[in-house]
Amino acid sequence: MTQRHLFRPSFVLIPFFFLLGIGIVEVWSSSYYFAYSRFGDPNFFLKREVVFVLLSLLSVLMFSRFDYRILKKFSIHFVVISIILLVFLRIDGVNVRGAVRWLKIGGLMFEPSGFAKLAILIYMADFISRKHNYRTDMARGIMPIALVSGVIFMLIALEPDVGTAILVGLTFLGTIYVFGYKLKHILLLVFPIILVSALIIYAYPEKLQRVINFFVTDKVNYQVEHALVALGSGGLFGAGPAKGIYKSLFVPDSYNDFIMAGIGEDFGFFGVLLVIVLMVSVLHSIFTLSRYCKDSFGKAFSFGVGFMLSLEALMNLFSVFHLMPPKGITMPFLSYGGTSLLVQGVMIGIVLSIYRYCEFG
């Protein structure tokens, strides 16, 4: 088997399609009661999710067809646009549950942090490929990328969206560490991330209470408590789609951040295990591509995608399983949402483009 055959598009696409399919079924199963009581249509979220999935698949097709190396020319443009959008949130963002994370464009809601995650991955990959010889130089090799990542981290944290900000920060630190940057320089960047996160959490009583409940009182909040009940009630094989009613009645956002609770109730332990296996399959293939791609930009970008999606999946699972305070992080490819599915589709499309155009070795 040649090194190129260690990665095939089907290794990503088949589990990716399965995850999207499971997501559609579970979004409907978890949302139909709420959709009917709120909008008078039990299929309200299902219809929108199908559109989101189709747009995600279209973005996979589009971005897999062109040469990914073109993105290098526009990396700084993507960063500037993402910063402008994040700043505009402070002016005309939509406040939902005390957080300003969405811009309304016509009748559509758009989450700029989703685009910012993609922009920072492209910029990091471009910077690493151009400045790799300066990776031990703090001034030329680290500070420029640290400043750009820091601005995006800060703007996202101020929404406030500490979970996504930490996701961006950890992806940045993990990627530059893997690509040979000095540990002592990376450790210097950890402190401001921790400090800003702590200040934001302290400034918002409900976020501070979550942290206190988890680390000090061991008190489980309402959402997590009922998510754990839903998970446990599914047993080994689950109640079946739309037959598990606990997640629909008692678990807020069971079709979004806490979709894994619904999967546990509807499909049981083996359903949750299947989702994890499919997710690991996608991520393993992306990391394999990164390992054998000889182009430094393609190598860094595919690693960044794999690392970010891995962190996102782990943070979501840990929140649902009460292994960390809830962070409002969606489950990749499964949770309801237009911006997240669209951005993830773009990521998968670029990964497939890297396979098409990069040299393996």
N, C-alpha and C positions, 0 to 999 in steps of 0.2 A: 504493500500500500504506500503510495507516495504521500508526501506531506500535504499536498493539496487535497487529497482524498480524505484526510483526517477531518476536514470540514466540508460539508455539502449543504446547499441551501435547504434541502429537506430536513436536515437536522434541527434547523431553527423553525422552519415554516410549519411542519406538522404539529409539534407541540404548541406553537403559537396559535394555530387555528383551533386546536382543541381548547386552549385556555379562553380564547374569545368566545367559543361556543358555550362553554361552561358559564362564562360571565353573563352572556345573554339570558340563559335559562335562570340563573340565580338572581339577576337583577329583577326579572319579572316575578319570580317566586317570592322575593323579599319585599317587593314594593307594591304588589297589586292591592293589598288592603289599604295602605296609606294613600295610594294613587286614587282609589275609588272614593275614600272619605274626603280627600283634599280637592280632587279635580273632577270627580264624578266619572272617571274613566280608569278601570283597573289596569289597562295597558298603556297608560300615559308614559311611564318611564321605559317600558319595553320598546315602544315605537321610537323614542328618542335614542335609546341605546343601539338599536339596529342601525339607525342613521350614523351614529358615532362610529360603530364598528365598520360600516361600509366606507366611511371617510378614512378610517385608519388603514384599511386594506388598500384603498386607492393611493394613499401616501406611500405605502410599502412599494406598490407597483411603480409609482413615479420616481421615487428616489433610488430604487434599485437599478433603474435603467441608465442613469447618467453617471459620469465619472466623478466619484466622491472627491477627488483631488481639487476640483473646482472650488469646493467649500473653503479651501485655504485662503483664496483671494478675498473672501468676504468675512473672515472670522472676526475682525475688529468691527465690521459693520453690524454683524449680528449682536455683538456685545453692546454697541452703542444703542441700537434699537431696543434691546431688552432693558437697558438702564432707563431710557426715555419712557418706556411703558411702565416700568416700576415706579418711576417718579410721578408719572401721570396718575397713578393710583392714589397718590396723596391729594390730588386735585379733584378728580372726578370718579373715584372708585366707588363700587357698590358695597355698602356695609351689610354683612350677613353674620348674625350671631356675634357681633362685636369685633369682627375682623374685616378689613378692607382688602380683599384678595382678588376681586373680579372687576373687569371693565365691561360695560354693556355697550355692544355695538349692534344697533338696530334692535332686533328681538333676541339676540344671542349674547350669552355671557362667556367671556374669555378670561382665562387666568394667566396673567403675564409671567408668573413664576415658572409655568411650564415651558414657555419659550426660553426663559432665562436659563433653565437647566440645560437645554439643548445648546444654547449659545455658548455657555461656559465650557461644555464638553468640546465643541469645535475649536474654541479659542485655546484651551489647554493643549489639545492635540497639535495645533498649529505652532504654538509657542515652544512646546517640547521638541518638535521636529526641527525648528529653526535654531533654537538656543541650547541644544543638548550639550554642546561643548562648554557652556557656561554654567552647568548645573551645580558646580561647587562655588560659584561666585554669587554672593548674596545680593550685590547691587545689580548686576546685569542678568543673572540667571533666575532669581527668585522674586525680587521685589516687584518687578512689573506685573507678573502673573498673580502675585499675592495681592497687590492693590486692586486689580480688576476683580478678582474673586471676592475680595473683602468688601468692595462696594456693592456687589450683587448680594452677598451674604447679608450685609447690613440692611439693604432695602427690603429684602424678603422678611428678615427678622422683625422689622418695624411694622409689618402689615397688621397685626403680628402673626407670623407663621414660623415659629421657632423650629418645628419639625422639619420643614423643607429647607430652612436656612442651615440647620445642622447637617442635613443630607448633602447639600451643596458643599459645605465646609469639609465634611469627611471624605467626599469624593475627590476634592482637590488635594487634600493631604495624602490620601491613600495612593492616588495616581502619581504624584511627584515622588513619593517614597519608592514605589515600584520601579520608576524610571531613573533611579540612581541619585536622587537629591540627598544631601546630607541630613542625617537624622537630627543633628543639633540645630540645624536651620529650621527643620519642620517643627521641632518642639517649641521654638520661639513663636511660631504661628499658632500653636494650640492655645496659648494663654488668652489672646484677644478673642478667639472664638468662644472659649468658656466664659470669659468676662461679659461679653455682649449678650450671650444666651442667658446668663444668670441675671443680668440687669433687666432684660425684657421679661423674664419669668417673674421677677420680683415686682415689676411695675403693673402686672396684671394679676389681681388676687385669685381669679379662678385657675390660672396656670400654676401659681404658687401653691394653691391648695392641692392640686393634683400631685405635685412633687412631694409635698408634706405627707399626703395620704399614702403615697407609695413607699417612701423611704423612712418615714417616722412612725406614723400611726398604723400602717399596713391596712388602712381602710380602703375597700374597693368601691369605686364610684358606681353610680347607677348603671351606666352604659356597659362597663366591663363586667359587672356582676351578672347582668342578664345575658351578656354575650357568652359568658362561661356556662350558664345554665343551658342556653341554646346549643352550645357545642356538646355538652354532656348528654343532652336529651336525645341526640341522634344515634347514640350507640355505635355499633360497628358499621351498619349499612344505611342508617338514616331513615327518616319517615317517608321520603320520596318528594319530588318537586312539588311545591305549593301545598304540601301536606303538613310540613312543620310550621306551626302557626306562632310559636313563641317569639321567634325573631321578628315577625311582622308586627306583633302587638306590643313588644316590650323593649326591643333593641333599636334605639335611634340610629339612623344611617346604616341599617343592616344591608342596604343595597350599594353602599359606598365604602367608607372606611372599614366597616365591620362586616364586610361581605363573607369573610371566612367563617363567622359565626353561623350565618345562614347555610353555608355549604356543609358545615358540621352537622347542623340539624337535619337538613334535607338528604344529605348523602353519607353521613356518618364518618367514622374514623377513616375508612378506606377512601372516601371521597376527598377528605382533606389530604390524605397521603398521596392520592393521585395528582392533585393540584401541585403539591410540593415536588413530586417526581417530574412532572411536566415543566415546572419552573426551573428546576435544576438542570434539566436537559437543554433548555434554551440557553441558560447562562453558561453552562459548560461549553457549548458549541461556540458561543461568542468569545470566551476566553481562549479556546483553542485557535480560533481565527487570529486573535491578537498575538498569540505565541508564535505562529508561523508566518505571519505577514511580514515581509521584509521592509516595506515602506514604513518609515517611522511615524508619519501622520496617521496612516491607517491602523498601525499597531496601537498607538496611544488612544485614538478615538474609540476603537472597539473595546479596549480594556476599560476606558472610562464608562462606556455604556454598560458593560457587564458589571462593573463595580457599583455604579449608581443603582441599577435595577436590583442587584443583590441586596444592597443596603435598604432600598425601599421595601422589598419583600420582607426582609428580616424585621425592620421597624414596624411594619404592619402586623406581622405575626406576633411579635413580642408584645405589642399593645393589646391585641385581642386575647392573647394567652396570659395577660397580666404579668409579663416579665419585664416590663418597663412602663412608665407613665404614658397614657394615650397621647399621640402626637398628631393625629389627623392626617396620617400618611395613607394614601390609597394603595391597594394591591395591584401591581402591574398586570395589565391585560384583562383584569377581572372586574375591578370596581367601576361603577357608573361614572361617566364623565366624558365630556367632549374634548377638552383641552388635553387631558392626560392621555387618552387613547390616540389622539391625533399625533401628539409628540412621540409617543412610544412607537407608533407606526412609522414615523419619519426615522427614528433611531434604527428600527429593524431594516428599513429600506436601505439606509446608508451602510449598515453592516453587510447586506447582500451585495451592494455595490463594491465594497472593499473586496469581497470574495471574487467578484467578477474581474476587477482591474488590478489588484495588487499581485506582486510576485511572491510566491511562497518559497521558503528556504529554511 
